[in-house]
Amino acid sequence: MIYREEYMKRLRAFKDSKIIKVVTGLRRSGKSTLLQMFRDELADGGVRPEQIQYINFELMKYDEVRTYRQLYDLVKEKALTDRKNYLFFDEIQQVEGWEKAINSLSLEYDADIYVTGSNAYLLSSELATLISGRYVEIKMLPLSFKEYYGYYGKSGLSREELFNNYLKYGGLPQLLSLPQDEQVINAFLSSIYDTVILKDVLNKNKLKDIDILKRVYAFLCTNVGSITSTNSVAKYIAQEAKLDKSLRPATIGNILQMLENAFIIYRAERYDVKGKEVMKSLEKYYLADTGLKNIVAGYTLENYGHSIENVVYLELLRRGYQVYVGRSGGKEIDFVAKSNEETRYFQVTETLIDKNTLEREVAPFRNTGDFYEKTIITADKTYVTNFDGIKIVNLIDFLLSPSRGEEL
């Protein structure tokens, strides 16, 4: 079990407050383990067992708890009135109207509440209305390469070998407990793929056509970081599946939203650097985990560049940025990373050895008309760290570097 210190820090920041902590993310990204770690930390700090209630709605023992009234009654039975209650609810989206029970428990008891879920419906407008201003969302991703490297760093493998494994198999925490055997890992990733597609998308949305759903996901896996429109995807899939009739773009749009809601994919909107505005069409999509991408798209050289771009996108999310695809003077910037404190531009490339490639990567930066920090991230091992004021950083060095607010 790997200790997720960055997420623990976020939980600690709101400990013992009336703020409801809502941890969201892809199934098997480590949300349940995070709650276990935090419960252990509470116990080590002197919190008594009777103060803690932990309910995992994926366990058979809670199968009958499916309404907010049943949830409320279950917790109330053991709730303490003379001291603080620490309440943990894992995969709570399976309880209809759960937010009503949570809201009431928060108001009636001295309660410190933690909730996890694998679907963005968890934070519906109804929930936001009920507990407006009284919850914080903690968005959890699979392991970063820094976490992965911290676990395997003494294995005897080089940084490059470990990164290749990470890129190939992804960062789902449970992989750390498996033998480093390709067949075993592929079987595990295939089972997770089937689970998230069937349980978190198909059943949740009562979608009937699993073939179209799988084809849309496969399209995204083989076109990571490519400009995407619902029209082009609809035409491609209709042709690939040899459908008798055309596929409605609205159907594709709905499926993309379902995949996004289940935290399986992430949408990067385009951002007009000169106009300082978000463009509402032709987005790019990235996958929550490269292992789940590769189990569908395969391990190919053609996928390498897209895979490292995917890894950098997720790393920027981890560091607290809103991440867009930039558009400047008719040229594309891979990522515009924005926070309350700063805006940064990033290009991601396999190599800069060729002069034409260097010029291609630098050209979009010349049209921004501003002085925001600009960085090219490359898989090259290079002693060159600057070109015309533009930072050049090795990919692995970037991934192992300190988080936002500190120097690379």
N, C-alpha and C positions, 0 to 999 in steps of 0.2 A: 504494500500500500504506500503510495507516494503522498507526501505531505504537501497540500496545496496552499502554501503560505499566503500568496497574494489574495486568494479568496477568503482565507481565514481573517486576514487583516480587515477586509471589508465587513465581515460579520461582526468582528470585535468592535468596529467603529460605532455600531448601532446596538450593541449589547445592552440589555436592561432598559431599553427605551420602549416607548409605545409604537415606534415605527415597526411596521410589519415587514420582515425581510423576505422577499420573493426571489428565489433562485431559479432561473430559467436556463434552458439549453437542451441540446441534442440528447436523446436517450443514450445512456451509458457514457456520458461525458464526465461523470464523477459527482453528480449532485448528491446522491444518497450517501456516498462516502464522506463528502464534505460535512453533511449533517452529523454523521457518526463521529467525525473528528471533533466537531464543535461540542457535541454532547460529552465526549471523553474529557475535553478541556474544562467544561463546566464541573464535571465530577472531581477532577484533579484540583479545582479551585474551591472545593468545599460545598458545592450544591448537592443537596441530598437526593437520593433516588426518587423519593415520592414527589419531588418538585418537578420532575421531568416526565412528560408524556410524549411518546414517539409512536406515530401511526404511519405505516407504509401501506398505501392502498393497493400495492401490487401483491401483498401477502393474502393468502386464502382466508386467514382469520378475520379479515375486514371486508370480505366479499359482500356481506349483508349491509354494509354502511355505504349507501349510495344516494342519500338525500341529506340536505343541510340540517334537517331536524334530527336525523339519526346521528349525524356527526356531533351536533351540539350536545345531545343527551349523553353520548359516549364520553365526551371530554368532561362535561359537568359532573359526572358521577365521581371522578377522581380529583377534580380541581380543588385546590386549597384556598381557603379564605383568609388565612393568617400569614401567608408568605407568598413570595413570587412563584408563579408557574412558568415553566419553560415548555412551550408547546411546539412540537415538530410534526409537520404533515408532509409526507413524501408522495409525489405524484397525485396531488390533491384534485387535479382536473377531472378525475373519475367520479367525483361527488357532485351531483347536480345542485347548483346554487350554493356551493361551498362558501362563497364570500359572505353570505348572510350569517352563517355560523361563526366565521372568523371575526366579522365585525362585532357581533354580539359578545363573544368571548373577550375580545379586546376591551370592550366598554365595561363589562361586568366584573372582570377579574384583574388583579395585578399580574398581567401576562406578558411574557416576552415570546413573540410568535415568529416561527420560521416555516416557510412554505417552499416546496419545489414543484416544478411542472415541466412537461416536455412539449408544451404547445402554447403558442402566443395567445390563444383564446383565454389563457389563464388571466391575462390582463385586459379583459374586455372593458368596454365603456361602462358596463354596469358595476364592475369591481372598482374602477376608477372613481365612479360617483359615490359609492358606499364608503370607501376609505380614502377619499381624496386628501392628499397631503400627509397621509399616515402610512405610506408604504414606500419602499425603495426596491427597485429591481436590480438584481446582481446577475449579469449575463455571463453564464459559464460556457467556456469552450473546452474542447479536448486539450490534452497536454501541449504546452508550448515546447519548442525544441530545447529551450533552456531547462525546463523541467525534465524532459526526456534525457538530456545530456547529464543532468545532475544525478539521475538514477543509474545510468549506464557508464558514467565517465571513468570508472575504475575497472571497466571490463577488459581493458587491453586493446580495444578497437580505437582507431583514430577518429578524430572529429568528423572527417569526411565519410568514413565507413558508417558511423552512427547516424549522420545526417541522411545518407542514402537509405538506411533502414527506416528512418523516421518518414522520409518522403514516400517510400514505397508502402509502408504498412500503416502510416498515420499515427495519431496520438491518443487513441482511446485508452484510458488508464488500465483497463483489464488486460490489455496486451502484455503488461509488465509481469503478469503472473503466468503467462503461457510460455512453453518452450519456444526458442527462436527457430522454429521449423516452419517453412513456407506453407506446407499443406495444412498444418494445424492453424496457423494464423489466417489463411484464406478461408478455412471452414468457419472460423469464428467471425470474420468480417462478413461472410455471406449470410450468416444467421442474424447478425445485427442489421444488415441491409434488409432482409426479409421482414424483420420485426418493425423497423421504423416505417417501411413502406406500407406494410399491412396494418399494423396496429395504430401508428400515429398519423397516417394519412388516409388510407382506404377506409378503415372502420370509423374513424373520427368524423369523416366528411360524408360517409355513406356513399362513397364513389363506387360505381358499378364496373367501370372499365379499367381493370388493373393493367391491361396490356398498354393502353395509351399512357397511363401514369408511368409505367416503367420505361416506355420509349422516350417520354419527356425527360425523365431523369438521366437516361443514357445519353440523350442529346447534350444535356448540360455537362455531363462528365467528359465528353469528347470535345466540347467547345468551351472549356473554362476560359474566362477572360475575353470572350468574343462578344462583339456587339450583337444583341439579341432582340428580335421583335416577335410578338405573338403570331404575326402573319407568316413570317419566314419559317418559324417552328411548325406551325400548322401545315404549311405546304410540304415541308420536308417529311413530317411524320405520315401524312396522308399518302404520300408517294411511297415511302418506305414500307408502310403497312399494307399497301395496295388496297386502300379503302375504296368502296364503290362511290362514296360521296365525299365532298370536301369536308375538312375538319374546321369547325368554327374557331377563329382566333380567341373568342371569349372563353371557350373551353380550355384552351392552353393557358390563358391568363388565370383562370380559376385554379388550375393544377399547380401553376407556379406559385400562387399565393398559398396553396395548401402545403407545398414543400417548404416554403419560407416560414409559415406558421409553426411547422414542426422542427424548425431550426436545422433542417437538412441542407438548405441552401441559403446564401446571403445575396441580396441584391445591391449592387453598387450603381447609384444613379450617376448620370453625367452632369458635370459642373462646368459652366461657362466661366473661365478664369477672368476674362476681360469684363464681362457683364455682371460678374459676381452673383450668378443665379443658377439654381438647379434646373436642368432640362428634363422635362417629363416624358421622355421617350428614349427608346434604344438603349436600355440598360445593359450592364454586364452581370453575370452571375458567377459566384464562387461557392465551392463546396465546404461544408463544415469540417470535413476530415478527408485528407488525401487517400487514406486507406480505403474508405468507402467509395471514393472516386475510382481508384485503381481496380477495385474488385469488379467494376463494371466496364471501365475503359481499357483495362489491361496495363501492363508495365511496358511502355514503349518509349523509344528515344523521342518520338514526336511529341509525347506528352510532357517531357521534362521541363521545357520552358514554361508551359502553362502551370505545371505543378509548383515550381518555385514562386511564380507570381501568386498562386493561391496561398502559399505559406506566408508570404509577406503581407498579403491582404489581411489574413487572420491575425498576424502579429500586430499590425497597426490597430485592429479592433481591440486586442488585448491591452494595448497601451492607452486606451481610452479615447481614440480618435473617432470622429465620423469620417468615413472614407468614401470618396467619390472618384469617378473617372474624369480626368480633366480634359477640357477642350480649349485650345489656345491657338488663335491664328490659323485655324484649319488643321492643326496637328493635335495629336493625342498625348496627354500625360497619363502614365499608368495610374497613379494615385495622387489625389489631393487629400491630404490628411488635415482635418480641422478640429481644433478644440477651442475652449474659451480663451486659452492663453496664446495660441499660435496657429499658423497655417504652414504646412510643409509640403513640398512636391517630391515625388519619388518616381524614378524609372527603374524597372527590373529587367535584367538581361542575363543571358547565360555567359556571354563573353563580350569584352570590349577590345579584343586584340585586333580585329579588323578596323581600319580607319573609317570605312563607310558605316559600320555599325556604331562606332563612337559618335559620328556626326548625326546619325539618325536619332540616337538617344538624347543628344544634347539639344538638337534643333527645337523641340517644343518649349524648352526652358527659355529660349531667347525671345519668345513672343509674349511672355507673361506681363511685362511692363511693371514688375514689382521686385522687391528685394527679399521675398520670403526664401527661407533656406531650401536649397535644391540638392537632392542626393540621387546618385545612381548606385543601385545595389547590383553587384555582379557576382557570379559564381567563380570568377577568376581569382587566383591568388596573385595579388599585385601589390607592389610597393608604392604605386601612384595613388595618392589620396586626395588629389585636387586637380581639377581641370577647368581653367577660366572661372575660378570661384565656385565651381560645382564639386561637392564632396563625392568621392568614389569610395565605396565601402564593400568589403567582401561580405557575401551573403551570410556565412556562418558567424562571422564577427558581429554582424548586425543583430542576428537572432540571439546571440549570447550577450549582447551589450545591455547596459542598464536601461531601465524603462524611461518613459517620457519625463522630461524635465532634467535629465542628466545627460552629460556628453556621451556621444558614441565612443 
